[in-house]
Amino acid sequence: MPHNPVSGTRYKGANALWLAMQQRTDLRWMTYKQTQSVNAQVQKGEKGTLVQYWKFTDTIPKLDDKGKAVLDDNGKKKMITVKLDRPKVFSAVVFNAEQIQGLPP
């Protein structure tokens, strides 16, 4: 299954299918920034593959009747998950490990 070794994400659904269709033998995929974070480099001239993420919920601070954030016993804001009225779509360009120099096997 295609996955991102930096974030720990396992690609699912259409992204997994799309990455599998790229006919790469290595299942590791990561963004350009992530390759830099592990001291690796995308090879010159390589083209990335677009993936999309859909977000249907968001995590926001819980508010009291006066609109102030509710705090837990440690003084941190309590958070709640809310359903978004419209989903948000995010895109990222990822590179396969075969396109990256300096990654361990």
Contacts in CASP RR format, 6 or more apart in sequence:
PFRMAT RR
TARGET T0000
AUTHOR 0000-0000-0000
METHOD contacts of the structure
MODEL  1
MPHNPVSGTRYKGANALWLAMQQRTDLRWMTYKQTQSVNAQVQKGEKGTL
VQYWKFTDTIPKLDDKGKAVLDDNGKKKMITVKLDRPKVFSAVVFNAEQI
QGLPP
1 10 0 8 1.000
1 11 0 8 1.000
1 16 0 8 1.000
1 27 0 8 1.000
2 10 0 8 1.000
2 11 0 8 1.000
2 15 0 8 1.000
2 16 0 8 1.000
2 19 0 8 1.000
2 20 0 8 1.000
2 27 0 8 1.000
2 28 0 8 1.000
2 29 0 8 1.000
3 9 0 8 1.000
3 10 0 8 1.000
3 11 0 8 1.000
3 27 0 8 1.000
3 28 0 8 1.000
3 29 0 8 1.000
4 10 0 8 1.000
4 11 0 8 1.000
4 28 0 8 1.000
4 29 0 8 1.000
4 30 0 8 1.000
4 34 0 8 1.000
4 94 0 8 1.000
5 28 0 8 1.000
5 30 0 8 1.000
6 30 0 8 1.000
6 34 0 8 1.000
6 37 0 8 1.000
6 38 0 8 1.000
7 30 0 8 1.000
7 34 0 8 1.000
10 16 0 8 1.000
11 19 0 8 1.000
11 29 0 8 1.000
11 51 0 8 1.000
14 52 0 8 1.000
15 51 0 8 1.000
15 52 0 8 1.000
15 53 0 8 1.000
18 49 0 8 1.000
18 51 0 8 1.000
19 29 0 8 1.000
19 49 0 8 1.000
19 51 0 8 1.000
19 94 0 8 1.000
19 96 0 8 1.000
22 49 0 8 1.000
22 96 0 8 1.000
24 96 0 8 1.000
24 97 0 8 1.000
24 98 0 8 1.000
25 98 0 8 1.000
26 96 0 8 1.000
26 97 0 8 1.000
26 98 0 8 1.000
28 96 0 8 1.000
28 97 0 8 1.000
28 103 0 8 1.000
29 49 0 8 1.000
29 51 0 8 1.000
29 94 0 8 1.000
29 95 0 8 1.000
29 96 0 8 1.000
29 97 0 8 1.000
30 94 0 8 1.000
30 95 0 8 1.000
30 97 0 8 1.000
30 100 0 8 1.000
31 92 0 8 1.000
31 93 0 8 1.000
31 94 0 8 1.000
31 95 0 8 1.000
32 42 0 8 1.000
32 93 0 8 1.000
32 95 0 8 1.000
35 41 0 8 1.000
35 42 0 8 1.000
35 95 0 8 1.000
35 100 0 8 1.000
35 103 0 8 1.000
38 103 0 8 1.000
39 102 0 8 1.000
40 100 0 8 1.000
40 101 0 8 1.000
40 102 0 8 1.000
40 103 0 8 1.000
41 100 0 8 1.000
41 101 0 8 1.000
41 102 0 8 1.000
42 95 0 8 1.000
42 99 0 8 1.000
42 100 0 8 1.000
42 101 0 8 1.000
43 99 0 8 1.000
43 100 0 8 1.000
43 101 0 8 1.000
46 95 0 8 1.000
46 99 0 8 1.000
48 93 0 8 1.000
48 94 0 8 1.000
48 95 0 8 1.000
48 99 0 8 1.000
49 93 0 8 1.000
49 94 0 8 1.000
49 95 0 8 1.000
49 96 0 8 1.000
50 91 0 8 1.000
50 92 0 8 1.000
50 93 0 8 1.000
51 91 0 8 1.000
51 92 0 8 1.000
51 93 0 8 1.000
51 94 0 8 1.000
52 89 0 8 1.000
52 90 0 8 1.000
52 91 0 8 1.000
52 92 0 8 1.000
53 89 0 8 1.000
53 90 0 8 1.000
53 91 0 8 1.000
53 92 0 8 1.000
54 87 0 8 1.000
54 88 0 8 1.000
54 89 0 8 1.000
54 90 0 8 1.000
55 84 0 8 1.000
55 87 0 8 1.000
55 88 0 8 1.000
55 89 0 8 1.000
55 90 0 8 1.000
56 83 0 8 1.000
56 84 0 8 1.000
56 87 0 8 1.000
57 81 0 8 1.000
57 82 0 8 1.000
57 83 0 8 1.000
57 84 0 8 1.000
58 81 0 8 1.000
58 82 0 8 1.000
58 84 0 8 1.000
59 79 0 8 1.000
59 80 0 8 1.000
59 81 0 8 1.000
59 82 0 8 1.000
60 79 0 8 1.000
60 80 0 8 1.000
60 82 0 8 1.000
61 69 0 8 1.000
61 70 0 8 1.000
61 77 0 8 1.000
61 78 0 8 1.000
61 79 0 8 1.000
61 80 0 8 1.000
62 69 0 8 1.000
62 70 0 8 1.000
62 77 0 8 1.000
62 78 0 8 1.000
62 79 0 8 1.000
62 80 0 8 1.000
63 69 0 8 1.000
63 70 0 8 1.000
64 70 0 8 1.000
69 77 0 8 1.000
69 78 0 8 1.000
70 77 0 8 1.000
70 78 0 8 1.000
71 77 0 8 1.000
71 78 0 8 1.000
72 78 0 8 1.000
97 103 0 8 1.000
END
